[in-house]
Amino acid sequence: MRVRLFILACLLGGAGGLVGSILGGAFGQRGLFAGGVIGGALVAPFTASVARWRGWIAPGQFLGTALGAALGFLLAALIAVNTLSSPVGPVLSTALIGIGALMGSSQGKH
């Protein structure tokens, strides 16, 4: 279940960042970055809802998982923005979303 939670968090956070960037891109370069950060930070916590629905986490783990995914996304965005000259940084930083969700889920009541 932990592998599934990790993958789900990475996918949802990345998708939120992508869609937010696309929507924000209509407002220029700053909008592109702001939209990506806002989109990912809002969607990454949705990981906890899906994981609870699927039975991957207990209800007491919901808040920790949601906060962990959101904080992981924000850290990933910070790293991605500062390593845009190479695709390695942005791609690998996505793993921080999943790591944040896993760490957050371990803080709740099982």
PAGUBA-149973 format. One record per atom (N, C-alpha, C, O, CB): x, y, z; residue in three letters; residue number from 1. Coordinates in pm, 1 decimal. Glycine has a CB too. Layout:
x, y, z, type, seq
X, Y, Z, Ala, NUM
...
This chain:
x, y, z, type, seq
81.5, -120.0, 0.0, Met, 1
0.0, 0.0, 0.0, Met, 1
85.7, 126.1, 0.0, Met, 1
47.0, 227.8, -57.5, Met, 1
-92.6, 0.0, 119.8, Met, 1
201.8, 119.4, 64.4, Arg, 2
287.8, 237.6, 72.8, Arg, 2
341.5, 275.5, -65.5, Arg, 2
356.1, 393.9, -96.2, Arg, 2
404.7, 212.4, 170.4, Arg, 2
370.8, 176.1, -148.3, Val, 3
419.0, 205.4, -283.6, Val, 3
308.2, 273.2, -363.3, Val, 3
333.3, 368.2, -437.5, Val, 3
466.5, 75.7, -355.5, Val, 3
187.7, 224.7, -347.7, Arg, 4
73.9, 285.4, -417.6, Arg, 4
51.4, 429.1, -371.9, Arg, 4
24.8, 517.2, -453.7, Arg, 4
-53.4, 202.8, -394.7, Arg, 4
62.2, 452.7, -242.0, Leu, 5
45.8, 587.8, -188.3, Leu, 5
153.6, 679.7, -245.2, Leu, 5
124.4, 792.7, -284.4, Leu, 5
51.8, 586.5, -33.3, Leu, 5
276.9, 632.4, -249.9, Phe, 6
387.6, 710.5, -304.7, Phe, 6
361.7, 747.3, -450.4, Phe, 6
374.6, 863.5, -488.8, Phe, 6
519.0, 632.8, -292.5, Phe, 6
325.8, 649.3, -530.2, Ile, 7
301.9, 672.3, -673.7, Ile, 7
183.9, 766.6, -693.3, Ile, 7
190.9, 858.5, -775.0, Ile, 7
275.9, 538.5, -747.2, Ile, 7
76.7, 745.0, -620.0, Leu, 8
-41.2, 830.4, -631.2, Leu, 8
-7.3, 975.8, -598.2, Leu, 8
-47.8, 1067.2, -670.0, Leu, 8
-152.5, 779.9, -538.7, Leu, 8
66.5, 996.6, -490.1, Ala, 9
102.8, 1132.9, -449.9, Ala, 9
187.4, 1200.2, -557.1, Ala, 9
165.6, 1317.0, -589.2, Ala, 9
178.7, 1131.4, -316.2, Ala, 9
283.1, 1127.7, -612.4, Cys, 10
367.2, 1184.2, -718.5, Cys, 10
284.6, 1219.7, -841.8, Cys, 10
302.4, 1326.1, -901.1, Cys, 10
478.3, 1085.7, -756.7, Cys, 10
195.4, 1130.8, -879.3, Leu, 11
113.1, 1155.4, -998.5, Leu, 11
16.3, 1271.5, -978.2, Leu, 11
6.1, 1359.5, -1063.6, Leu, 11
35.1, 1029.7, -1035.3, Leu, 11
-54.5, 1272.1, -865.7, Leu, 12
-151.5, 1379.3, -842.9, Leu, 12
-83.3, 1514.2, -825.3, Leu, 12
-128.4, 1613.9, -881.7, Leu, 12
-236.6, 1348.3, -720.6, Leu, 12
23.5, 1518.9, -748.7, Gly, 13
94.9, 1644.5, -730.0, Gly, 13
152.3, 1696.7, -860.6, Gly, 13
143.4, 1815.9, -890.2, Gly, 13
205.5, 1627.1, -628.5, Gly, 13
211.2, 1607.1, -938.0, Gly, 14
265.7, 1646.1, -1068.0, Gly, 14
158.2, 1692.9, -1163.9, Gly, 14
177.3, 1790.5, -1236.6, Gly, 14
340.9, 1531.0, -1129.3, Gly, 14
45.3, 1623.7, -1164.3, Ala, 15
-65.6, 1664.1, -1252.0, Ala, 15
-121.1, 1799.8, -1210.7, Ala, 15
-151.6, 1883.0, -1296.1, Ala, 15
-177.6, 1558.7, -1249.6, Ala, 15
-134.1, 1822.4, -1081.2, Gly, 16
-182.0, 1952.3, -1033.7, Gly, 16
-88.5, 2064.8, -1072.7, Gly, 16
-132.7, 2172.4, -1112.9, Gly, 16
-199.1, 1950.4, -883.4, Gly, 16
41.7, 2039.6, -1060.7, Gly, 17
140.2, 2138.6, -1101.6, Gly, 17
135.8, 2165.3, -1251.5, Gly, 17
148.2, 2279.8, -1295.0, Gly, 17
278.6, 2093.3, -1061.6, Gly, 17
118.3, 2060.4, -1329.8, Leu, 18
111.0, 2073.8, -1474.8, Leu, 18
-11.1, 2154.9, -1516.8, Leu, 18
0.8, 2250.6, -1593.4, Leu, 18
107.6, 1936.3, -1540.5, Leu, 18
-127.3, 2117.1, -1467.2, Val, 19
-250.1, 2188.4, -1503.8, Val, 19
-245.0, 2333.3, -1455.5, Val, 19
-285.6, 2424.9, -1527.0, Val, 19
-373.6, 2117.0, -1445.0, Val, 19
-194.7, 2353.0, -1333.5, Gly, 20
-182.0, 2489.6, -1282.4, Gly, 20
-88.8, 2573.8, -1366.9, Gly, 20
-115.4, 2691.7, -1390.1, Gly, 20
-132.9, 2487.6, -1139.8, Gly, 20
20.6, 2514.4, -1413.2, Ser, 21
113.8, 2586.1, -1500.3, Ser, 21
49.9, 2622.1, -1633.0, Ser, 21
68.9, 2732.5, -1683.9, Ser, 21
238.4, 2503.0, -1524.3, Ser, 21
-24.8, 2530.0, -1688.3, Ile, 22
-91.3, 2555.7, -1816.3, Ile, 22
-190.7, 2670.1, -1801.3, Ile, 22
-193.4, 2762.0, -1883.2, Ile, 22
-162.9, 2428.6, -1867.8, Ile, 22
-272.0, 2664.3, -1696.8, Leu, 23
-370.4, 2770.6, -1674.8, Leu, 23
-302.5, 2903.4, -1642.5, Leu, 23
-343.2, 3008.1, -1692.8, Leu, 23
-466.0, 2731.9, -1561.5, Leu, 23
-200.0, 2899.1, -1559.3, Gly, 24
-129.8, 3021.1, -1522.2, Gly, 24
-48.7, 3079.7, -1635.2, Gly, 24
-22.2, 3199.9, -1636.4, Gly, 24
-40.9, 2994.9, -1406.3, Gly, 24
-8.4, 2996.6, -1730.9, Gly, 25
69.2, 3043.4, -1845.3, Gly, 25
-1.8, 3150.9, -1925.8, Gly, 25
62.9, 3229.0, -1995.5, Gly, 25
102.0, 2928.1, -1934.8, Gly, 25
-132.7, 3155.7, -1917.2, Ala, 26
-209.1, 3259.7, -1986.8, Ala, 26
-176.5, 3398.1, -1930.9, Ala, 26
-206.7, 3499.0, -1994.7, Ala, 26
-360.1, 3232.3, -1975.1, Ala, 26
-115.8, 3403.8, -1813.6, Phe, 27
-82.6, 3529.7, -1749.0, Phe, 27
66.8, 3558.6, -1751.9, Phe, 27
115.6, 3640.6, -1674.2, Phe, 27
-131.4, 3528.8, -1606.6, Phe, 27
138.4, 3493.0, -1839.6, Gly, 28
280.4, 3518.8, -1854.9, Gly, 28
367.3, 3425.1, -1772.3, Gly, 28
320.5, 3327.4, -1713.8, Gly, 28
309.9, 3660.1, -1817.7, Gly, 28
496.6, 3459.2, -1769.9, Gln, 29
595.7, 3374.8, -1702.2, Gln, 29
567.0, 3360.8, -1553.1, Gln, 29
574.3, 3250.4, -1499.2, Gln, 29
735.3, 3431.7, -1722.3, Gln, 29
534.9, 3470.0, -1486.2, Arg, 30
504.3, 3462.4, -1342.6, Arg, 30
378.8, 3381.0, -1317.4, Arg, 30
372.1, 3305.6, -1220.3, Arg, 30
487.7, 3602.6, -1283.5, Arg, 30
281.1, 3395.0, -1402.3, Gly, 31
158.3, 3317.8, -1389.9, Gly, 31
182.3, 3169.3, -1407.1, Gly, 31
119.6, 3086.5, -1341.1, Gly, 31
57.1, 3364.7, -1490.6, Gly, 31
274.6, 3136.7, -1497.1, Leu, 32
308.9, 2997.1, -1520.0, Leu, 32
364.2, 2934.6, -1392.3, Leu, 32
321.6, 2826.3, -1352.3, Leu, 32
410.8, 2984.5, -1634.6, Leu, 32
459.1, 3003.1, -1328.2, Phe, 33
517.7, 2950.3, -1205.0, Phe, 33
417.0, 2951.2, -1089.6, Phe, 33
404.7, 2853.3, -1016.0, Phe, 33
641.5, 3031.5, -1166.7, Phe, 33
346.3, 3061.5, -1075.0, Ala, 34
248.4, 3071.1, -966.1, Ala, 34
137.8, 2967.5, -983.0, Ala, 34
97.0, 2903.0, -886.4, Ala, 34
187.7, 3212.5, -960.4, Ala, 34
90.2, 2952.2, -1104.3, Gly, 35
-14.8, 2854.3, -1131.3, Gly, 35
30.6, 2712.5, -1100.6, Gly, 35
-45.6, 2632.7, -1046.0, Gly, 35
-59.1, 2863.7, -1275.9, Gly, 35
155.2, 2681.3, -1135.7, Gly, 36
209.2, 2548.7, -1107.3, Gly, 36
217.0, 2521.2, -958.7, Gly, 36
180.0, 2413.3, -912.4, Gly, 36
345.9, 2533.7, -1169.0, Gly, 36
265.3, 2619.3, -884.0, Val, 37
278.1, 2601.2, -739.6, Val, 37
140.6, 2590.9, -674.5, Val, 37
117.1, 2502.3, -592.3, Val, 37
358.0, 2716.9, -677.5, Val, 37
52.1, 2678.9, -710.2, Ile, 38
-82.4, 2677.0, -651.0, Ile, 38
-156.5, 2549.0, -689.5, Ile, 38
-218.4, 2484.9, -604.6, Ile, 38
-163.3, 2801.0, -696.0, Ile, 38
-150.2, 2512.0, -817.2, Gly, 39
-219.2, 2391.6, -863.1, Gly, 39
-171.1, 2266.1, -792.6, Gly, 39
-251.5, 2184.7, -747.1, Gly, 39
-201.4, 2375.5, -1011.5, Gly, 39
-40.4, 2250.8, -783.7, Gly, 40
15.1, 2132.7, -717.1, Gly, 40
-12.2, 2130.1, -568.6, Gly, 40
-43.1, 2025.3, -512.1, Gly, 40
162.6, 2125.7, -739.9, Gly, 40
-0.6, 2247.3, -504.4, Ala, 41
-23.7, 2253.9, -360.0, Ala, 41
-169.9, 2226.1, -325.7, Ala, 41
-199.6, 2175.4, -217.6, Ala, 41
17.6, 2391.1, -305.9, Ala, 41
-260.5, 2258.8, -416.5, Leu, 42
-402.1, 2231.4, -391.7, Leu, 42
-440.4, 2087.1, -424.1, Leu, 42
-526.0, 2029.2, -357.2, Leu, 42
-487.9, 2326.2, -473.0, Leu, 42
-378.2, 2029.3, -525.6, Val, 43
-415.4, 1894.7, -569.5, Val, 43
-340.8, 1785.5, -492.5, Val, 43
-397.6, 1679.2, -467.5, Val, 43
-388.5, 1879.6, -718.3, Val, 43
-215.9, 1809.0, -454.5, Ala, 44
-137.8, 1706.2, -384.5, Ala, 44
-210.0, 1651.6, -261.1, Ala, 44
-207.1, 1530.5, -239.0, Ala, 44
-2.6, 1763.0, -343.2, Ala, 44
-274.9, 1735.9, -179.7, Pro, 45
-345.0, 1681.9, -62.7, Pro, 45
-463.1, 1590.5, -98.4, Pro, 45
-509.0, 1512.7, -14.7, Pro, 45
-394.5, 1795.8, 23.0, Pro, 45
-511.3, 1600.0, -220.9, Phe, 46
-619.2, 1511.6, -265.0, Phe, 46
-576.0, 1365.6, -256.8, Phe, 46
-659.2, 1275.1, -252.4, Phe, 46
-662.3, 1546.4, -408.6, Phe, 46
-444.5, 1344.3, -255.0, Thr, 47
-388.3, 1210.1, -237.1, Thr, 47
-447.9, 1142.8, -114.0, Thr, 47
-481.4, 1024.3, -117.1, Thr, 47
-234.9, 1216.8, -224.9, Thr, 47
-460.9, 1219.1, -5.6, Ala, 48
-513.6, 1162.2, 119.0, Ala, 48
-658.2, 1115.9, 102.4, Ala, 48
-697.4, 1013.3, 157.9, Ala, 48
-504.6, 1265.0, 232.5, Ala, 48
-736.7, 1190.9, 26.8, Ser, 49
-876.5, 1151.7, 4.4, Ser, 49
-885.6, 1020.3, -72.1, Ser, 49
-961.5, 930.6, -35.5, Ser, 49
-951.3, 1261.6, -72.0, Ser, 49
-807.7, 1010.8, -177.9, Val, 50
-809.3, 888.7, -258.8, Val, 50
-755.9, 770.7, -177.6, Val, 50
-812.2, 661.3, -182.0, Val, 50
-725.8, 907.6, -387.8, Val, 50
-647.9, 793.0, -103.9, Ala, 51
-588.1, 684.8, -24.5, Ala, 51
-683.2, 637.1, 84.6, Ala, 51
-691.5, 517.2, 111.2, Ala, 51
-456.1, 731.1, 38.2, Ala, 51
-754.6, 729.1, 147.6, Arg, 52
-851.7, 688.8, 250.6, Arg, 52
-966.0, 611.4, 186.2, Arg, 52
-1009.9, 509.6, 239.9, Arg, 52
-906.7, 812.9, 326.9, Arg, 52
-1014.1, 658.2, 73.0, Trp, 53
-1122.9, 591.2, 1.4, Trp, 53
-1083.0, 449.8, -39.9, Trp, 53
-1164.3, 357.6, -33.8, Trp, 53
-1163.5, 672.5, -122.1, Trp, 53
-957.1, 432.8, -82.2, Arg, 54
-909.1, 302.1, -125.1, Arg, 54
-871.3, 211.7, -8.0, Arg, 54
-844.6, 93.1, -27.8, Arg, 54
-790.4, 318.9, -216.2, Arg, 54
-868.8, 265.8, 113.0, Gly, 55
-833.8, 186.8, 229.8, Gly, 55
-683.7, 174.2, 251.3, Gly, 55
-639.4, 86.9, 325.9, Gly, 55
-893.7, 51.0, 218.0, Gly, 55
-604.4, 260.2, 186.9, Trp, 56
-459.8, 255.8, 200.0, Trp, 56
-412.0, 323.6, 327.9, Trp, 56
-303.9, 293.2, 378.5, Trp, 56
-395.1, 320.6, 79.9, Trp, 56
-492.7, 415.3, 379.6, Ile, 57
-460.5, 481.8, 505.9, Ile, 57
-583.9, 478.5, 594.8, Ile, 57
-696.9, 470.7, 546.6, Ile, 57
-412.4, 628.8, 482.4, Ile, 57
-560.4, 484.5, 724.0, Ala, 58
-671.3, 492.0, 819.8, Ala, 58
-720.9, 636.3, 826.1, Ala, 58
-646.4, 728.3, 792.6, Ala, 58
-627.2, 441.9, 961.9, Ala, 58
-845.4, 657.4, 868.6, Pro, 59
-896.3, 794.1, 879.2, Pro, 59
-807.5, 886.0, 963.4, Pro, 59
-797.5, 1005.3, 934.8, Pro, 59
-1034.6, 791.6, 937.8, Pro, 59
-743.6, 831.8, 1066.0, Gly, 60
-656.5, 912.6, 1150.1, Gly, 60
-527.7, 956.2, 1081.6, Gly, 60
-455.5, 1041.5, 1133.3, Gly, 60
-623.1, 837.1, 1273.5, Gly, 60
-498.8, 898.8, 967.2, Gln, 61
-378.6, 934.3, 891.6, Gln, 61
-407.4, 1038.7, 783.6, Gln, 61
-315.9, 1083.4, 714.3, Gln, 61
-318.5, 809.7, 828.1, Gln, 61
-531.9, 1076.7, 769.5, Phe, 62
-572.5, 1166.0, 660.0, Phe, 62
-498.8, 1299.5, 663.6, Phe, 62
-436.6, 1338.7, 564.9, Phe, 62
-722.5, 1190.8, 665.7, Phe, 62
-505.1, 1368.4, 775.0, Leu, 63
-447.1, 1502.6, 783.4, Leu, 63
-295.9, 1499.9, 761.1, Leu, 63
-242.5, 1582.2, 686.7, Leu, 63
-478.5, 1565.3, 919.5, Leu, 63
-228.1, 1406.9, 824.3, Gly, 64
-83.4, 1396.9, 806.6, Gly, 64
-45.1, 1368.2, 662.5, Gly, 64
51.5, 1424.4, 611.0, Gly, 64
-27.3, 1289.2, 896.3, Gly, 64
-120.5, 1281.2, 597.7, Thr, 65
-93.1, 1247.7, 457.8, Thr, 65
-114.3, 1368.3, 368.3, Thr, 65
-32.4, 1396.6, 280.8, Thr, 65
-181.9, 1131.9, 411.7, Thr, 65
-224.5, 1439.6, 390.1, Ala, 66
-254.9, 1558.2, 309.4, Ala, 66
-148.8, 1666.0, 327.9, Ala, 66
-100.3, 1722.9, 230.2, Ala, 66
-393.1, 1614.0, 346.0, Ala, 66
-112.7, 1694.1, 452.5, Leu, 67
-11.7, 1796.3, 478.6, Leu, 67
125.2, 1754.2, 426.1, Leu, 67
198.9, 1836.1, 371.2, Leu, 67
-3.5, 1825.4, 628.1, Leu, 67
158.6, 1627.9, 442.7, Gly, 68
286.5, 1578.0, 393.4, Gly, 68
298.4, 1589.5, 242.3, Gly, 68
403.2, 1628.5, 190.8, Gly, 68
305.4, 1434.3, 435.1, Gly, 68
191.9, 1555.8, 171.5, Ala, 69
193.0, 1566.7, 25.4, Ala, 69
205.8, 1712.6, -17.5, Ala, 69
280.9, 1743.8, -109.9, Ala, 69
65.4, 1504.6, -34.5, Ala, 69
133.0, 1801.8, 48.9, Ala, 70
139.6, 1944.4, 14.1, Ala, 70
278.6, 2001.7, 41.4, Ala, 70
333.8, 2073.0, -42.3, Ala, 70
33.8, 2023.7, 92.8, Ala, 70
334.7, 1971.0, 157.2, Leu, 71
468.6, 2020.4, 189.3, Leu, 71
574.3, 1959.2, 98.0, Leu, 71
668.9, 2026.7, 57.3, Leu, 71
502.2, 1990.5, 334.9, Leu, 71
557.8, 1831.6, 66.5, Gly, 72
648.6, 1767.3, -28.2, Gly, 72
642.6, 1833.7, -164.5, Gly, 72
744.9, 1850.8, -230.7, Gly, 72
615.8, 1619.5, -41.1, Gly, 72
522.4, 1871.0, -206.2, Phe, 73
509.1, 1939.3, -334.6, Phe, 73
578.1, 2074.7, -331.7, Phe, 73
648.8, 2110.2, -426.0, Phe, 73
361.9, 1956.3, -371.2, Phe, 73
558.4, 2150.3, -225.1, Leu, 74
620.8, 2282.4, -217.0, Leu, 74
772.8, 2271.9, -220.5, Leu, 74
839.1, 2352.6, -285.6, Leu, 74
576.1, 2354.8, -89.8, Leu, 74
827.6, 2174.4, -151.8, Leu, 75
972.1, 2153.1, -154.9, Leu, 75
1016.3, 2109.5, -294.7, Leu, 75
1119.3, 2155.0, -344.4, Leu, 75
1013.7, 2047.6, -49.9, Leu, 75
939.7, 2023.1, -356.7, Ala, 76
971.4, 1978.4, -492.9, Ala, 76
968.0, 2096.2, -590.3, Ala, 76
1053.5, 2106.1, -678.3, Ala, 76
872.5, 1868.7, -538.5, Ala, 76
870.6, 2184.6, -575.4, Ala, 77
860.7, 2301.3, -663.1, Ala, 77
981.3, 2392.6, -645.7, Ala, 77
1035.1, 2444.9, -743.3, Ala, 77
731.3, 2378.9, -635.1, Ala, 77
1023.1, 2411.3, -521.6, Leu, 78
1140.0, 2495.0, -493.7, Leu, 78
1264.8, 2438.0, -561.2, Leu, 78
1342.5, 2511.5, -622.1, Leu, 78
1162.6, 2507.1, -341.6, Leu, 78
1282.6, 2309.1, -550.1, Ile, 79
1398.4, 2244.8, -613.0, Ile, 79
1386.9, 2249.0, -765.6, Ile, 79
1484.9, 2276.9, -834.7, Ile, 79
1411.8, 2098.9, -564.7, Ile, 79
1268.8, 2221.6, -817.1, Ala, 80
1249.2, 2219.7, -962.0, Ala, 80
1277.8, 2356.1, -1024.1, Ala, 80
1342.6, 2364.4, -1128.5, Ala, 80
1106.6, 2176.0, -995.5, Ala, 80
1230.7, 2461.4, -961.6, Val, 81
1251.5, 2596.1, -1015.0, Val, 81
1400.2, 2631.8, -1015.6, Val, 81
1446.8, 2703.2, -1104.5, Val, 81
1172.2, 2699.6, -932.7, Val, 81
1473.3, 2583.0, -918.1, Asn, 82
1615.0, 2615.7, -909.0, Asn, 82
1705.0, 2520.9, -988.2, Asn, 82
1826.8, 2539.1, -991.1, Asn, 82
1656.9, 2615.3, -765.6, Asn, 82
1646.7, 2420.7, -1051.9, Thr, 83
1726.7, 2326.8, -1132.0, Thr, 83
1669.5, 2312.2, -1272.6, Thr, 83
1680.5, 2205.7, -1333.2, Thr, 83
1732.9, 2189.0, -1063.3, Thr, 83
1609.1, 2417.4, -1324.3, Leu, 84
1544.9, 2409.1, -1455.5, Leu, 84
1642.6, 2389.3, -1571.0, Leu, 84
1601.3, 2350.0, -1680.1, Leu, 84
1465.1, 2532.9, -1479.6, Leu, 84
1770.5, 2415.7, -1549.2, Ser, 85
1868.4, 2399.4, -1656.5, Ser, 85
1890.0, 2251.7, -1691.6, Ser, 85
1945.0, 2220.4, -1797.2, Ser, 85
2001.2, 2463.5, -1616.3, Ser, 85
1847.4, 2162.6, -1604.5, Ser, 86
1861.4, 2019.1, -1627.0, Ser, 86
1727.5, 1951.9, -1597.6, Ser, 86
1658.5, 1991.4, -1503.6, Ser, 86
1975.2, 1958.7, -1538.3, Ser, 86
1689.8, 1851.8, -1675.6, Pro, 87
1564.0, 1782.4, -1646.8, Pro, 87
1571.2, 1692.8, -1523.1, Pro, 87
1467.7, 1649.8, -1472.4, Pro, 87
1523.6, 1699.5, -1766.0, Pro, 87
1690.2, 1664.6, -1474.7, Val, 88
1707.3, 1571.7, -1363.3, Val, 88
1644.2, 1627.0, -1235.2, Val, 88
1569.7, 1555.6, -1168.1, Val, 88
1856.5, 1542.8, -1340.6, Val, 88
1672.3, 1751.1, -1200.8, Gly, 89
1619.3, 1810.5, -1077.6, Gly, 89
1467.8, 1811.2, -1072.6, Gly, 89
1409.3, 1760.8, -976.7, Gly, 89
1669.9, 1951.1, -1062.5, Gly, 89
1402.0, 1867.8, -1175.2, Pro, 90
1255.8, 1868.3, -1172.5, Pro, 90
1192.3, 1729.3, -1170.6, Pro, 90
1090.7, 1708.4, -1104.3, Pro, 90
1204.8, 1943.1, -1290.7, Pro, 90
1250.9, 1635.4, -1242.1, Val, 91
1193.9, 1500.0, -1246.0, Val, 91
1211.4, 1430.0, -1111.6, Val, 91
1116.4, 1372.5, -1058.5, Val, 91
1259.9, 1416.6, -1358.0, Val, 91
1332.0, 1434.8, -1056.8, Leu, 92
1357.1, 1366.6, -929.6, Leu, 92
1288.2, 1435.2, -811.6, Leu, 92
1252.8, 1369.2, -713.9, Leu, 92
1506.2, 1359.1, -903.9, Leu, 92
1269.1, 1566.9, -820.0, Ser, 93
1205.5, 1636.9, -708.4, Ser, 93
1060.5, 1593.9, -690.4, Ser, 93
1004.2, 1609.3, -582.0, Ser, 93
1212.4, 1787.4, -729.8, Ser, 93
1000.4, 1540.8, -794.8, Thr, 94
863.0, 1492.6, -784.7, Thr, 94
851.0, 1383.0, -679.1, Thr, 94
745.4, 1367.1, -617.9, Thr, 94
814.7, 1440.6, -920.4, Thr, 94
956.5, 1309.1, -658.0, Ala, 95
955.2, 1203.7, -556.4, Ala, 95
932.0, 1260.7, -416.4, Ala, 95
885.0, 1189.6, -327.5, Ala, 95
1086.7, 1125.6, -559.7, Ala, 95
964.3, 1386.7, -396.6, Leu, 96
943.7, 1447.8, -264.9, Leu, 96
795.8, 1455.3, -227.4, Leu, 96
761.9, 1455.8, -109.0, Leu, 96
1004.5, 1587.4, -262.2, Leu, 96
709.1, 1461.1, -325.8, Ile, 97
564.9, 1463.0, -298.2, Ile, 97
524.6, 1329.5, -235.2, Ile, 97
455.4, 1325.9, -133.5, Ile, 97
482.7, 1489.8, -429.1, Ile, 97
568.7, 1221.2, -296.8, Gly, 98
539.5, 1088.0, -242.8, Gly, 98
604.4, 1064.7, -107.7, Gly, 98
543.6, 1005.7, -18.3, Gly, 98
585.4, 981.6, -339.4, Gly, 98
727.7, 1110.8, -92.6, Ile, 99
796.5, 1096.1, 35.7, Ile, 99
723.4, 1174.3, 144.0, Ile, 99
708.8, 1126.1, 256.3, Ile, 99
942.9, 1143.6, 25.0, Ile, 99
677.3, 1294.5, 110.8, Gly, 100
601.9, 1374.5, 207.3, Gly, 100
472.6, 1306.5, 248.8, Gly, 100
436.3, 1307.1, 366.4, Gly, 100
571.3, 1511.2, 149.4, Gly, 100
403.1, 1247.8, 152.3, Ala, 101
278.5, 1176.7, 183.7, Ala, 101
305.9, 1056.7, 274.2, Ala, 101
231.1, 1031.8, 368.7, Ala, 101
208.5, 1130.4, 54.3, Ala, 101
412.0, 982.9, 245.7, Leu, 102
447.2, 867.1, 328.2, Leu, 102
485.8, 909.3, 470.1, Leu, 102
443.1, 848.0, 567.9, Leu, 102
562.4, 788.9, 263.6, Leu, 102
565.9, 1013.4, 479.9, Met, 103
606.6, 1060.5, 612.0, Met, 103
486.5, 1112.7, 690.0, Met, 103
473.6, 1087.4, 809.8, Met, 103
713.4, 1170.0, 599.4, Met, 103
399.4, 1185.1, 621.9, Gly, 104
279.9, 1237.6, 687.2, Gly, 104
185.9, 1127.1, 732.4, Gly, 104
125.3, 1136.4, 839.2, Gly, 104
206.8, 1331.5, 594.1, Gly, 104
173.7, 1022.4, 651.7, Ser, 105
82.8, 912.4, 688.7, Ser, 105
134.3, 836.3, 809.9, Ser, 105
56.1, 776.6, 883.9, Ser, 105
64.7, 815.9, 570.9, Ser, 105
264.6, 838.1, 830.2, Ser, 106
319.4, 766.5, 945.3, Ser, 106
296.4, 841.4, 1076.8, Ser, 106
317.5, 785.6, 1184.5, Ser, 106
468.0, 742.7, 925.3, Ser, 106
253.5, 967.2, 1068.4, Gln, 107
231.3, 1048.0, 1187.9, Gln, 107
90.0, 1031.6, 1244.5, Gln, 107
66.0, 1064.2, 1360.8, Gln, 107
257.0, 1193.9, 1156.4, Gln, 107
-2.3, 982.0, 1164.5, Gly, 108
-140.4, 969.6, 1211.8, Gly, 108
-166.4, 840.9, 1286.9, Gly, 108
-79.0, 755.1, 1299.6, Gly, 108
-234.8, 978.8, 1096.3, Gly, 108
-288.0, 829.3, 1336.3, Lys, 109
-330.0, 707.3, 1407.9, Lys, 109
-368.0, 600.9, 1308.3, Lys, 109
-450.8, 624.3, 1220.3, Lys, 109
-448.5, 735.7, 1503.5, Lys, 109
-308.2, 484.4, 1321.2, His, 110
-329.8, 374.0, 1227.0, His, 110
-453.7, 297.6, 1262.1, His, 110
-488.0, 201.0, 1193.9, His, 110
-210.7, 280.1, 1224.6, His, 110
